[in-house]
Every structure is written in structure tokens, then in C-alpha cells.
Amino acid sequence: MSDIVSKWIETFKLNDESKEPLHYELCSDLLRNYDKMITRTIVDYSNESEITRRVTDETERIREDLLRMTLENDKLLENMKDKSRDIRILTDEVSSYREKLTIERESIQDRITEAIRMKDESQQDFIRELKNDKLKLEDRYKLLESTLDMIKESMIKNETNSSYDKGVEGEEELLDIFRDSGEFIVEDTHGTAHKGDCVLRRGGRAYCIDSKKHSHYVPHADVSKLIHDIELNDYDGGAIIAWNAGIYDPSTNSKIKSQIYYKKYSSKPILFLSNASDLPKRSIIALITCLEDYLLKSDKEDSCKNYEKLNEKMMSIADEELKKIETRHNSLQRQMGQNNKERQRWNRIKSEHSTLVDSP
């Protein structure tokens, strides 16, 4: 111990009284600094092993967390790669579908264009066929009209009956047609002045009907007389029926070209029916009943509906007449076949008997 003391005394000159203030200040300052260091720093030598253990444990925990996070990150990266691969596949599929859609759209557009072109060509062909058919029908009509004129001229030359007898014949035929139809209440007025040949009543309306058996066109004076009779007796309408001729229009003083022609005079509808003997009786009845449609329509309204109704009725009647003709045709065909069989049988019998007569 004395050696240590001696060493401190010798080194720091502790026996020198003049150095004492300095030694005191130095030691005091050193003590203050030491105290400050102690208060600012935790010095725990006894717990160093525990600190080391805890640091080791925390380091291990951090290492394990880091490993776990690394594994999770690897999984996420792998999933990201899978997703990226799926995205690439889906992108390729979308591109493929877009290409197919574009090709299909172009193909559909081409088919539509081709269909429109074919339709236009077909329509043009159909229009050309209709025009050709129209020309053929016009030529046929002209031929028939010419033939009809020749027949009429021949009939005029051989005509022996008076116009009165023909008028009576037409009136009786007309009355029978209307009575048999059951569509009208028929009033025979051919012997009464200014009332035509008969008056038809239907649904509270009355129509004055005049029948003509002229071989030439019915003159406009006869038509004017009918119009006058309708206005005089306040009939709802009327009709002039020419069985074998055309009719003159008194308002234009010209021949009416249509076989069936409706016209209003003083708001009264009148039917002009030319060559009525060419028409079935049912069609004549239907044409008379169509006068009601003209009464239901005002002059300002379009007559298209009237024409459609008339067209429907005439088409229906035409279909029925064609069925009758077809039935008669089939019957005649069967009869012709039967006649051919009979002819062959009798020719065979005749041949057999001729052979017997000629043999020695």
C-alpha cells in the first residue's frame, strides 16, 4: 500500500503545499465530470450476460422474421410471375379474339353487301320480267279488244231483236241476279218513270240500277238520265250495267276505259260496269255492295281503302271462280281419259270384227 501512496505522492507532488489548490481543483473537476458521466450512462456490469442473451434472442427473432419475410416475398414474386404469365395469356387471347372479331365483321359486311347486290339484281330482274309481262298483256289485250270489236260488228249485222226486247231481257236477268243473292230488297221499277230498271235497298240505303243491252257504247244521254233519276228521287247512289258494251262518261263525253269504274256525282256514288256478261254474278253483287264504302268516305279522304276492299272482294271471287274452272277442267280431263279408253275399246272391237269379216 505504501508503494502505491508513494507513487501517487511522487507523481502528483502531493507534498508540495503550493500545488494543493491546483490538485484540489483538478480532483474536484474530475469528480464532477465523473458524476455527470454516471448520471448520463447506465453502467450495469452485473446484467451484461442478460443483455447479451436478450440481444441474441432479439437478433434471432429478427433473423427469423427476415427469413419468413424473405420466403413470403419469394412467394409473392412467384405469384406475380404466375399472374404476369396469366395476363400475357389473356392478352394473347384478347388479341386473337379481336382479330377473329375483325375478320368476322368484315365477312358479315361482305355478305351483307353481296346480299344487297343480289337483292338489287333480283329486283331489277323482277321489274324487267314485270315490264315484259305487261307488254305481253297489253299486246294480248289489244288482240282481244280487236277480236271483240270484230265479234261485236258481226253481231250487229245479224241482230234482229229490237232494243226494247233487249232491254226487257236485261232487266229480267238483272232482277233474277239480285233476288237470288239475298243481299238486297229488290223493287222492280222498269215500268215506272225516273226510277231506272230496279231499286235495291240495303241497310237503310237505296240504289237506282239501270241495265243496258247495247251492242255499242252506252251513250252519255242514258248515263245522264240515270244521274238525274238518282238526284230526283234522292237515292243514295246507283249503277249502270252494260252487259255487252262499254259506257260513256257524261262529264267528260269520253269512253270509260276501265271495266269497273266508280265516280261521284253530287256526292252520290255511281258504279259504271262495262261488259258485265264477262263477270260472275257474285262479282256484280260485290261491286254493288261496294257503293256503301264510298258513302262512308268523304270526298276529301283517300279512296285507297275503298279500292283495297273492292280488290279483296274481287280477289276472293276470282279465287272461287278459278277453283270452279279448275274443278271443271279436272272433270273434263277425267272425262277425256274415259273417252279415250272407250274409243280404244271400240276401235279394238271394230278391228276384231273387221278381221272376222275379211277372213274367208
Beta strands, then each sheet from edge to edge (+ up, - down):
strand 1: 185-188
strand 2: 198-202
strand 3: 205-212
strand 4: 237-242
strand 5: 248-249
strand 6: 254-255
strand 7: 260-265
strand 8: 268-273
sheet 1: 1+ 2- 3+ 4+ 8+ 7-
sheet 2: 5+ 6-
end
